[in-house]
Amino acid sequence: MSTIAKAMELLNFFSLDRPEIGLSDFHRLAGRDKATTFRHLTALESVGLLEQNPATRAYRIGPAVLRLAHLREVTLPRRAGVRMVLPRLAEITGETAHASILDATGLTTLAHHENKSHSARVVLHESSLPLHATASGIAVLAYGGAALMDHALDQMQVYTDSTMRSRDEVTAAADTARKIGFSIANQSYEAGVTGIGTPLFDSNGIAGSVAVAAVSSRLTPELQHTIKQELRRAARIISQHWGGSIPPALENAWTTHLGPDNACAPADQTEKAS
């Protein structure tokens, strides 16, 4: 791994639960000596990707990230297409809808929408989702190729008693997702939460996933069917807005599993109606 890559890798340790990180914690998290860690942090700070809190001297995401994120969204919109469909997905399913984008490090949540009609609902805290333990992750692994699968297997952690622990388990889950067009993660990332997901595509191919995180006790066969129908619709709309299209193999898998979808509307019509 290059020096630049090692420095940039430090940014992945930030999260909503950990918005600031000190030098000692970076040293522990990255498993590098303090001198090297400090050198990488200084380089990131010099270009505005990090800044230090004057009161604590801990590091936090710098202002340059805002400019880059804005430029990315303006020139290659991703959140706009996602936010257009998530409210309907949450409303019809009664659960939490979310969409994620695939990058070199894994899956990052772009947006989510909670249905607040239930007192008990899934609240998403983490912006980074593990590939092997979530429906979102399994959905992209089903279409992501061998290199992505190897990356997922290298990053495996155990989150619950239901988290998959072996290559065979993850491979089988991806094969099933490819066969039926949907991935299911039953309490493998968080106890009491079951996720159902399907992949998203842009002009370059697999680009992310859209999923519903449901309270497991509410997930009846009828609700599962509704979730899958709505995910199919959402994936078509988002992928079209991202400049991609659904592969014929995935369309065939959806149709075989759910039957034909005669209610599918073009993305521009759906946008006007929402």
HELIX and SHEET records of a PDB file:
HELIX    1   1 THR A    3  GLU A    9  1                                   7    
HELIX    2   2 LEU A   10  PHE A   13  5                                   4    
HELIX    3   3 LEU A   23  ALA A   30  1                                   8    
HELIX    4   4 LYS A   34  SER A   46  1                                  13    
HELIX    5   5 ALA A   64  THR A   75  1                                  12    
HELIX    6   6 ARG A   79  THR A   93  1                                  15    
HELIX    7   7 ALA A  135  ASP A  154  1                                  20    
HELIX    8   8 ARG A  167  ILE A  180  1                                  14    
HELIX    9   9 SER A  216  ARG A  218  5                                   3    
HELIX   10  10 PRO A  221  HIS A  241  1                                  21    
HELIX   11  11 PRO A  248  LEU A  258  1                                  11    
HELIX   12  12 ALA A  267  ALA A  273  1                                   7    
SHEET    1   A 2 LEU A  50  GLN A  52  0                                        
SHEET    2   A 2 TYR A  59  ILE A  61 -1                                        
SHEET    1   B 6 SER A 128  LEU A 129  0                                        
SHEET    2   B 6 GLY A 106  HIS A 113 -1                                        
SHEET    3   B 6 THR A  96  ASP A 103 -1                                        
SHEET    4   B 6 GLY A 205  VAL A 215 -1                                        
SHEET    5   B 6 VAL A 193  ASP A 202 -1                                        
SHEET    6   B 6 SER A 183  ASN A 186 -1                                        
END                                                                             
